[in-house]
Structures are given as C-alpha cells and as structure tokens.
Amino acid sequence: MSEQQTPYTKEFPLREAHHLVRDLMTPNPWIYWVDFIFHIVLGWTAFFTALLSPLFSLWQIGGFIIAVLALYRSAVFVHELAHLKKGSFKNFRLIWNAICGIPFMIPSFMYDGVHNDHHKPDVYGTSADGEYLPFAVRKPIEMIGYVLFSFLIPILLAFRFLILTPLSYLIPPLRKIVWERASSLTIDPTYRRAENAIRNDLNWRQQELATSLFVALVVLLVFFDIIPYSLLLLWYLVAVTVFMLNSLRTLAAHAYRNPGDQKMTLAEQYLDSINIPGNFLLTPLWAPVGLRYHATHHLFMSMPYHNLGTAQRRLVTGLTDNTQYIKTVRNGLWDALQQIWRESSAANNRTHYNND
C-alpha cells in the first residue's frame, strides 16, 4: 500500500467498531424468504407480461424494467448465500437455485468458495483474487470493456452449460479445465478456481447437471416451436441488462488501487472499498441486498444484508472518531464511477509522461 494509506490502518478503530455492531450478526430467515420470494415472483410475472404484451407498448417497456430490477435483486442473493453460516439456509439455497440461479445459469456453486477468498487479507486485492482488478491504475478503456463484456456473458454461460458440461463428462481432461476456467463468477478472466474451492455447495454436480438440462430443454422447446423465439430474445436482453447493472455496481464497489502484488490488512480492505448509502428508494435498485454498504460488508462479512444499514448509521454516529470510517463514502453511483475514472486517467497520463 502507499505511504498515504498506511497510517489509516493504524488509526482505524476496529475494536470499537466491532463493539458497536456485535448484536447485528444474526440473519433473520423471514426477511430472506419474504424479500426473495416477493421479488422473484414479481420478476417472472413482469418478464412474462413483457413477453406477451404488444411490441414497445407501455406494458412491455414497464414489464421489462420491473423484470430487470426484480430479477437483479433476486440474483444478487447469491452473494448472501456465499456468506451464510456453513450448513445453514439449506432450503433457501435449494429454492433460490431452482427458480433463480438455474434459470439465469448462475447456480450458487459458481460463487460458493470462490467469493470467500475475496475477503481473506492474504488474497484480497492480489493477483489471486478473482473479484479484483486494479482498474484505478490501468487504462480507462478497460472499464468500458468490462461493462460491454456483459453482452457476451449470457452466451458464454449457455455455451458452458449446454456444450462444455456434457462434453466434460465424456472427455475427462476437459473436466479440470471447465472447473478451473469456467465455473466461477469473477471479474478476472485469468482466474483459475482451486480444486477445493467449495464451502457449502457439496451438491455442485447436481446443480451443474440441472442447469445443463434446463438450458437444453429451453433450446429444444424453442427449436420445436413449443415456446417462441421471442422468449429467448427477451431472456437475453434481461440477462444482459442485469449483468450490465451489476458490472457498474462492481466498478463502484472498490477503489481498485492495489496493483495486485501486495497483501492488505482488514482495515486496508475496508479503505479500498466503497459505501454509497445514497437515496433509500433509488440506490437499492442498482445496489440491492445491502451492496450499497459494501465497505461495511468488508469489515463484517458475516453480517446479514438487512442489518448493514443499521450498522452504517451506528458507526457514523457512534465511533469516537469516525474520520477513517467515512473516507469510503461516495455520494452516488455516478460519483463513484467518476472518481475511479479520474484516478485511472491520471495513472494512465503519468505512465505516458514517464514513458516519454
């Protein structure tokens, strides 16, 4: 880390922060179930409303927007599943996979185990962290490329489960490649998943096969005109929009300043992360399920999403010295994106100047 950041870690009041929020670590199953079931039902209802409505009608446009936002929120619960206590919420995990993870080709095993490494001080921000790229010290064009890659994600996921999955069981050497290179929800294309990167989803093979069968069934139903091609097109457009929203949120989740060759302490992880409390109505639309408090989440990764807002308010008002804590706050998505773009541009200009 830079000399400027090192003093922050020494002064950060970790012990006091833990004391203020220690009663907020228990998840409420009712909140999870009601939140998820409401939004997944709303999302699929809006999806089929858009599908069956006249082209470009208000019903179709409204249905599309609601479907994107509701299904996006539902999909983001995969992040909670990665953090919930090992062995808990088994029925919730099963239902989430059945009506959200598998239809979107993001079964929970693709995040389980992988995401937990992102929170380890000896992994976070390093080249071993699949969810971190040093955007702030690279060319700005890389961030644009990262967002535009959203157009390819649904296609690549379909190829992974429709083609690679059955082939990998017929060709054993391919199985290892698929596990390492095509079984993780990460942002680093060079990431290789470890063989033992499994935490909760010991039934990952069943999830994989179920997703493969689901994709194959949909393709066959469309091929034989049992369901219309427009369903696939709408699903693709919804999925792309969801992935694009998530890519913008991801760019706003961290400062991405660590070049990847240095380990970071828990406090340094926090100071490299972003909180965007924002508007209580609008901000959760693009940063749902507590992700607008991403820096606070990095301090208390086991805290359930529904308590992060309370923790944020307690820490802002309750810390004896909140100077370091509020350093991570941004005014909104645009503010966070502007800041990382400015830092990336400045770093790129310095590189050109040094080369000259």
C-alpha positions as CSV (number, residue, x, y, z in Angstrom):
1,M,0.0,0.0,0.0
2,S,1.0,3.6,-0.4
3,E,2.6,5.6,2.3
4,Q,-0.5,7.7,2.4
5,Q,-2.7,4.7,3.3
6,T,-0.5,3.1,5.8
7,P,-1.3,5.5,8.7
8,Y,-5.0,4.9,8.2
9,T,-4.8,1.3,9.0
10,K,-3.0,2.1,12.3
11,E,-5.7,4.5,13.4
12,F,-8.8,2.6,12.2
13,P,-11.0,1.8,15.3
14,L,-11.7,-1.9,14.5
15,R,-12.2,-2.9,18.1
16,E,-14.7,-0.1,18.8
17,A,-16.5,-0.8,15.5
18,H,-17.0,-4.4,16.4
19,H,-18.3,-3.5,19.8
20,L,-20.9,-1.2,18.3
21,V,-22.4,-3.8,15.9
22,R,-21.8,-7.1,17.6
23,D,-25.6,-7.7,18.1
24,L,-26.3,-7.4,14.4
25,M,-24.6,-10.6,13.2
26,T,-27.7,-13.0,13.2
27,P,-29.7,-13.3,9.9
28,N,-33.4,-13.3,10.1
29,P,-34.8,-16.1,7.8
30,W,-38.1,-14.5,7.4
31,I,-36.6,-11.4,5.9
32,Y,-34.6,-13.5,3.4
33,W,-37.6,-15.6,2.4
34,V,-40.1,-12.7,2.1
35,D,-37.7,-10.5,0.2
36,F,-36.6,-13.1,-2.2
37,I,-40.0,-14.7,-2.9
38,F,-41.6,-11.4,-3.4
39,H,-39.0,-10.2,-5.9
40,I,-38.6,-13.4,-7.8
41,V,-42.4,-13.7,-8.3
42,L,-42.6,-10.0,-9.3
43,G,-39.7,-10.5,-11.7
44,W,-41.0,-13.5,-13.5
45,T,-44.5,-12.0,-13.6
46,A,-43.1,-8.9,-15.2
47,F,-41.0,-10.9,-17.5
48,F,-44.0,-12.8,-19.0
49,T,-46.0,-9.6,-19.0
50,A,-43.4,-8.1,-21.2
51,L,-43.2,-11.2,-23.4
52,L,-47.0,-11.3,-24.0
53,S,-47.5,-7.5,-24.4
54,P,-47.6,-5.7,-27.8
55,L,-44.1,-4.7,-29.1
56,F,-42.8,-1.5,-27.5
57,S,-46.1,-0.9,-25.7
58,L,-46.1,0.7,-22.2
59,W,-46.9,-2.7,-20.7
60,Q,-43.9,-4.3,-22.4
61,I,-41.5,-1.5,-21.5
62,G,-42.8,-1.3,-17.9
63,G,-42.7,-5.1,-17.6
64,F,-39.1,-5.2,-18.9
65,I,-37.9,-2.6,-16.5
66,I,-39.6,-4.2,-13.5
67,A,-38.3,-7.7,-14.6
68,V,-34.7,-6.4,-14.8
69,L,-34.8,-4.8,-11.4
70,A,-36.7,-7.5,-9.6
71,L,-34.7,-10.4,-11.1
72,Y,-31.4,-8.5,-10.5
73,R,-32.3,-8.2,-6.8
74,S,-33.2,-11.9,-6.7
75,A,-30.0,-13.0,-8.4
76,V,-27.8,-10.9,-6.0
77,F,-28.9,-13.2,-3.2
78,V,-26.1,-15.5,-4.4
79,H,-23.8,-13.1,-2.6
80,E,-25.6,-13.8,0.7
81,L,-25.5,-17.5,0.1
82,A,-21.8,-17.3,-0.1
83,H,-21.6,-15.7,3.3
84,L,-24.3,-17.5,5.3
85,K,-23.1,-19.9,8.0
86,K,-21.9,-23.2,6.6
87,G,-24.7,-25.7,6.6
88,S,-27.5,-23.1,7.2
89,F,-30.4,-21.9,5.0
90,K,-30.4,-25.3,3.1
91,N,-34.0,-24.9,1.9
92,F,-33.4,-21.3,0.9
93,R,-30.4,-22.3,-1.2
94,L,-32.3,-25.1,-2.9
95,I,-35.3,-22.8,-3.8
96,W,-33.0,-20.0,-4.9
97,N,-31.2,-22.3,-7.3
98,A,-34.4,-23.8,-8.6
99,I,-36.2,-20.6,-9.5
100,C,-33.4,-18.1,-10.0
101,G,-29.8,-19.5,-10.1
102,I,-30.5,-22.2,-12.7
103,P,-32.8,-20.1,-15.0
104,F,-30.0,-17.5,-15.1
105,M,-27.3,-20.1,-15.4
106,I,-25.6,-18.9,-12.2
107,P,-26.1,-21.7,-9.8
108,S,-24.8,-20.9,-6.3
109,F,-21.8,-23.3,-6.6
110,M,-20.2,-20.8,-9.1
111,Y,-19.8,-18.2,-6.3
112,D,-19.5,-20.5,-3.2
113,G,-16.0,-20.9,-2.0
114,V,-14.7,-18.5,-4.7
115,H,-16.1,-15.4,-3.2
116,N,-14.9,-16.2,0.3
117,D,-11.3,-15.8,-0.8
118,H,-12.1,-12.3,-1.8
119,H,-12.4,-11.5,1.9
120,K,-9.2,-13.0,3.0
121,P,-6.5,-10.4,3.8
122,D,-3.8,-12.5,2.2
123,V,-5.9,-12.8,-1.0
124,Y,-7.9,-9.6,-1.3
125,G,-6.6,-7.2,-4.0
126,T,-3.8,-9.6,-5.0
127,S,-3.4,-11.4,-8.3
128,A,-5.1,-14.5,-6.6
129,D,-8.3,-12.5,-6.1
130,G,-10.7,-13.3,-8.9
131,E,-13.0,-10.4,-7.9
132,Y,-10.4,-7.7,-8.1
133,L,-8.7,-5.9,-10.9
134,P,-6.6,-2.7,-10.4
135,F,-8.8,-0.6,-12.7
136,A,-7.7,2.6,-11.0
137,V,-4.1,2.2,-12.1
138,R,-4.9,0.8,-15.6
139,K,-6.3,2.4,-18.8
140,P,-9.8,3.7,-18.5
141,I,-10.8,1.8,-21.7
142,E,-10.5,-1.4,-19.6
143,M,-13.5,-0.4,-17.5
144,I,-15.6,0.2,-20.7
145,G,-14.5,-3.2,-22.0
146,Y,-15.5,-4.8,-18.7
147,V,-19.0,-3.3,-18.8
148,L,-19.5,-4.2,-22.5
149,F,-18.5,-7.8,-21.8
150,S,-21.9,-8.1,-20.3
151,F,-23.3,-8.7,-23.8
152,L,-21.3,-11.9,-24.0
153,I,-21.9,-13.3,-20.6
154,P,-25.3,-15.0,-21.3
155,I,-23.9,-16.5,-24.5
156,L,-20.8,-17.8,-22.7
157,L,-22.9,-19.2,-19.8
158,A,-25.2,-21.0,-22.3
159,F,-22.1,-22.5,-24.1
160,R,-20.6,-23.6,-20.7
161,F,-23.7,-25.5,-19.6
162,L,-25.1,-26.6,-22.9
163,I,-21.9,-27.7,-24.6
164,L,-19.0,-27.9,-22.2
165,T,-20.8,-29.6,-19.3
166,P,-21.8,-32.8,-21.2
167,L,-18.5,-32.8,-23.2
168,S,-16.5,-32.6,-19.9
169,Y,-18.1,-35.8,-18.6
170,L,-17.2,-37.5,-21.9
171,I,-13.7,-36.1,-22.0
172,P,-12.1,-36.3,-18.5
173,P,-9.2,-33.8,-19.2
174,L,-11.8,-31.2,-20.2
175,R,-13.5,-31.5,-16.8
176,K,-10.5,-30.0,-15.0
177,I,-10.4,-27.1,-17.4
178,V,-14.1,-26.4,-17.1
179,W,-13.8,-26.4,-13.3
180,E,-10.8,-24.1,-13.2
181,R,-11.7,-21.7,-16.0
182,A,-15.5,-21.7,-16.5
183,S,-17.0,-22.4,-13.0
184,S,-16.6,-19.1,-11.2
185,L,-18.4,-15.8,-11.1
186,T,-15.4,-13.5,-11.1
187,I,-14.2,-10.4,-13.0
188,D,-10.7,-11.5,-13.7
189,P,-10.6,-13.6,-16.9
190,T,-7.3,-15.2,-15.9
191,Y,-8.7,-16.6,-12.6
192,R,-8.3,-20.3,-12.0
193,R,-10.6,-21.9,-9.5
194,A,-8.8,-24.1,-6.9
195,E,-9.9,-27.8,-6.7
196,N,-11.0,-27.4,-3.1
197,A,-12.9,-24.1,-3.6
198,I,-16.2,-25.4,-2.2
199,R,-17.7,-24.3,1.0
200,N,-21.5,-25.0,1.1
201,D,-22.4,-26.4,-2.2
202,L,-21.2,-30.0,-1.9
203,N,-24.0,-30.9,-4.4
204,W,-22.4,-28.7,-7.1
205,R,-22.5,-31.6,-9.6
206,Q,-26.3,-31.8,-9.3
207,Q,-26.6,-28.0,-9.7
208,E,-24.4,-28.2,-12.8
209,L,-26.3,-31.0,-14.4
210,A,-29.7,-29.4,-13.6
211,T,-28.6,-26.2,-15.2
212,S,-27.3,-28.1,-18.2
213,L,-30.6,-29.9,-18.6
214,F,-32.6,-26.7,-18.1
215,V,-30.7,-24.9,-20.9
216,A,-31.0,-27.9,-23.2
217,L,-34.8,-28.2,-22.5
218,V,-35.4,-24.5,-23.3
219,V,-33.4,-24.8,-26.6
220,L,-35.4,-27.9,-27.6
221,L,-38.7,-26.2,-26.8
222,V,-37.8,-23.2,-28.9
223,F,-36.5,-25.4,-31.7
224,F,-39.8,-27.3,-31.9
225,D,-41.8,-24.1,-31.7
226,I,-43.3,-25.0,-28.4
227,I,-42.2,-21.7,-26.9
228,P,-41.5,-18.7,-29.1
229,Y,-38.0,-17.4,-30.1
230,S,-39.1,-14.1,-28.6
231,L,-38.8,-15.7,-25.1
232,L,-35.1,-16.4,-25.7
233,L,-34.5,-12.9,-27.0
234,L,-36.3,-11.3,-24.1
235,W,-34.4,-13.5,-21.6
236,Y,-31.1,-12.4,-23.3
237,L,-32.0,-8.7,-23.1
238,V,-33.0,-9.0,-19.5
239,A,-29.9,-11.0,-18.6
240,V,-27.6,-8.6,-20.4
241,T,-29.2,-5.6,-18.6
242,V,-28.8,-7.4,-15.2
243,F,-25.2,-8.2,-15.9
244,M,-24.5,-4.6,-17.1
245,L,-26.1,-3.1,-13.9
246,N,-24.0,-5.5,-11.8
247,S,-20.8,-4.5,-13.7
248,L,-21.4,-0.8,-13.0
249,R,-22.2,-1.6,-9.3
250,T,-19.0,-3.7,-9.2
251,L,-16.9,-0.8,-10.5
252,A,-18.4,1.3,-7.7
253,A,-17.8,-1.3,-5.0
254,H,-14.0,-0.8,-4.6
255,A,-11.3,1.8,-5.2
256,Y,-9.3,-0.9,-7.1
257,R,-6.0,0.9,-6.4
258,N,-3.9,-2.2,-5.3
259,P,-1.7,-3.3,-8.2
260,G,-2.0,-6.9,-7.1
261,D,1.4,-7.6,-5.7
262,Q,0.8,-6.6,-2.1
263,K,-1.3,-8.1,0.6
264,M,-3.8,-5.9,2.5
265,T,-5.0,-5.9,6.1
266,L,-8.7,-5.9,7.0
267,A,-8.6,-2.2,7.6
268,E,-6.9,-1.6,4.3
269,Q,-9.5,-3.8,2.6
270,Y,-12.2,-1.6,4.1
271,L,-10.5,1.6,3.0
272,D,-10.2,0.2,-0.5
273,S,-14.0,-0.4,-0.6
274,I,-16.9,1.9,-1.1
275,N,-20.1,2.8,0.9
276,I,-22.9,4.5,-1.0
277,P,-25.8,5.0,1.4
278,G,-27.4,7.2,-1.2
279,N,-31.2,7.5,-1.6
280,F,-33.1,4.9,0.3
281,L,-35.5,4.4,-2.7
282,L,-33.2,4.6,-5.7
283,T,-29.8,3.3,-4.5
284,P,-31.1,-0.2,-3.6
285,L,-32.3,-0.6,-7.2
286,W,-28.8,-0.7,-8.6
287,A,-27.0,-1.9,-5.4
288,P,-29.6,-4.3,-3.9
289,V,-29.4,-6.7,-0.9
290,G,-27.1,-4.4,1.1
291,L,-24.5,-4.0,-1.5
292,R,-24.6,-0.2,-1.2
293,Y,-22.8,-0.7,2.1
294,H,-20.0,-2.7,0.5
295,A,-17.2,-1.3,2.6
296,T,-19.1,-2.0,5.8
297,H,-19.7,-5.5,4.5
298,H,-15.9,-5.9,4.1
299,L,-15.5,-5.1,7.8
300,F,-18.2,-7.6,8.9
301,M,-18.6,-10.1,6.1
302,S,-20.8,-12.4,8.2
303,M,-23.3,-9.6,8.9
304,P,-26.7,-10.2,7.1
305,Y,-27.6,-7.7,4.5
306,H,-30.7,-6.5,6.3
307,N,-28.5,-5.2,9.2
308,L,-25.9,-3.3,7.2
309,G,-27.8,-0.1,7.1
310,T,-28.2,-0.1,10.9
311,A,-24.5,-0.8,11.3
312,Q,-23.6,2.0,8.9
313,R,-25.7,4.5,10.9
314,R,-24.3,3.3,14.2
315,L,-20.7,3.5,13.1
316,V,-21.1,7.0,11.6
317,T,-22.7,8.4,14.8
318,G,-21.2,6.1,17.4
319,L,-17.5,5.9,16.7
320,T,-15.4,8.2,18.9
321,D,-13.5,9.2,15.8
322,N,-15.3,8.3,12.5
323,T,-12.8,10.1,10.3
324,Q,-11.4,6.9,8.8
325,Y,-14.8,5.2,8.6
326,I,-16.4,7.9,6.4
327,K,-13.5,8.1,4.0
328,T,-15.1,5.3,2.0
329,V,-18.5,7.1,1.5
330,R,-19.5,8.3,-2.1
331,N,-22.5,10.4,-2.9
332,G,-23.8,8.0,-5.5
333,L,-23.1,5.6,-8.4
334,W,-22.1,8.4,-10.7
335,D,-19.8,10.0,-8.1
336,A,-18.0,6.6,-7.5
337,L,-17.6,5.9,-11.2
338,Q,-16.3,9.4,-11.9
339,Q,-13.7,9.0,-9.1
340,I,-12.3,5.7,-10.4
341,W,-12.3,7.1,-13.9
342,R,-10.3,10.2,-12.9
343,E,-7.8,8.1,-11.0
344,S,-7.4,5.7,-13.9
345,S,-7.0,8.6,-16.3
346,A,-4.4,10.2,-14.1
347,A,-2.5,7.0,-13.7
348,N,-2.5,6.5,-17.5
349,N,-1.3,10.1,-18.0
350,R,1.6,9.5,-15.6
351,T,2.5,6.3,-17.4
352,H,2.6,8.2,-20.8
353,Y,4.7,11.0,-19.2
354,N,7.2,8.6,-17.7
355,N,7.5,6.7,-21.0
356,D,8.2,10.0,-22.8
